Amino acid sequence: MTETYDGSPGYTEGELIHMAFRLATLTDPSEEMQEVLEKQGVEAAFQALLVLRQSPKRVRNVEGFLKKALVMGWGPSTVPVRRSRLEAPQMPQQRPPLQHPGYDWLEAD
């Protein structure tokens, strides 16, 4: 804890982010996660942690979730909605076109 310009006790940004992470997850952040959150700034880190807390289901990969929330710019008003894999749109699997449509390698000499 440090003192602010007016003499009142204050916290550094790193300490604030560390405490917010502990409040949101009940665990300490890894050094890598602490660095990622500090680089984004206090406001972005707090928003990502709030999105984590607002998630309707338990998040198993907290660090992955937070990194994606920071990259995608998720905020409290853009809470992600979990979709099952069956409902998610899937790309149809297409085979690449044959280079020589009538050629069969079994018949080649």
C-alpha positions in Angstrom: 0.0 0.0 0.0 1.3 3.5 -0.9 0.3 7.0 0.0 -1.5 9.2 -2.5 -0.6 12.8 -3.0 -2.9 14.0 -0.3 -1.4 11.6 2.3 -4.3 9.2 2.4 -3.5 5.5 2.0 -4.0 4.2 -1.6 -3.2 1.1 -3.6 -1.2 0.7 -6.8 -3.0 -0.5 -10.0 -1.3 -3.9 -9.6 -2.6 -4.3 -6.0 -6.1 -3.3 -7.1 -6.2 -5.8 -9.9 -4.8 -8.5 -7.6 -7.5 -7.9 -5.1 -10.3 -7.7 -7.7 -9.1 -11.0 -9.2 -9.1 -12.6 -5.7 -12.7 -11.3 -5.1 -13.9 -12.6 -8.5 -12.2 -16.0 -8.4 -11.3 -16.7 -4.8 -7.8 -17.6 -6.0 -4.6 -15.6 -6.6 -3.8 -14.8 -10.2 -0.7 -16.3 -11.8 2.1 -14.0 -12.6 1.3 -14.2 -16.3 -2.4 -13.4 -15.7 -1.4 -10.5 -13.4 0.8 -9.0 -16.2 -1.9 -9.4 -18.8 -4.5 -7.6 -16.7 -2.0 -4.9 -15.7 -1.2 -4.2 -19.3 -4.9 -3.8 -20.1 -5.4 -1.3 -17.3 -7.6 -1.2 -14.3 -10.9 -0.4 -16.0 -10.6 -3.1 -18.7 -9.4 -5.6 -16.0 -12.4 -4.8 -13.8 -14.8 -5.1 -16.7 -13.4 -8.5 -17.7 -13.6 -9.7 -14.1 -17.2 -8.5 -13.8 -18.1 -10.4 -16.9 -16.6 -13.5 -15.3 -18.7 -13.0 -12.2 -21.8 -12.5 -14.3 -21.3 -15.7 -16.2 -24.4 -17.9 -15.7 -22.3 -21.0 -15.5 -19.0 -21.8 -13.7 -16.0 -20.9 -15.9 -13.5 -23.7 -15.9 -10.7 -22.0 -17.7 -10.6 -18.6 -15.9 -7.4 -17.3 -17.6 -8.6 -18.3 -21.1 -12.0 -16.7 -20.4 -10.4 -13.5 -19.2 -8.0 -13.3 -22.1 -10.8 -13.8 -24.6 -12.9 -11.2 -22.8 -10.1 -8.7 -23.0 -9.4 -9.4 -26.7 -13.1 -9.4 -27.7 -13.8 -6.3 -25.6 -16.6 -7.9 -23.5 -18.2 -5.6 -21.0 -20.9 -5.9 -18.4 -23.6 -5.3 -21.0 -22.2 -7.9 -23.4 -22.4 -11.0 -21.2 -21.6 -14.1 -23.2 -24.4 -16.6 -23.7 -23.4 -20.2 -23.6 -24.5 -22.2 -26.6 -24.4 -26.0 -26.9 -22.2 -27.4 -29.7 -25.3 -28.8 -31.4 -26.8 -25.3 -31.7 -23.7 -23.6 -32.9 -23.5 -23.1 -36.6 -21.0 -25.5 -38.2 -19.2 -25.2 -41.5 -20.2 -28.0 -43.9 -17.3 -30.3 -44.6 -16.4 -30.2 -48.2 -13.8 -32.2 -50.0 -11.4 -30.3 -52.3 -12.2 -30.8 -56.0 -10.2 -33.4 -57.8 -7.5 -32.1 -60.0 -8.2 -34.8 -62.7 -11.8 -35.9 -62.3 -11.6 -39.0 -64.5 -8.1 -40.2 -63.3 -7.9 -43.3 -61.0 -4.5 -44.2 -59.7 -5.4 -47.8 -59.4 -5.8 -48.1 -63.2 -2.5 -46.3 -63.9 0.4 -48.3 -65.3 
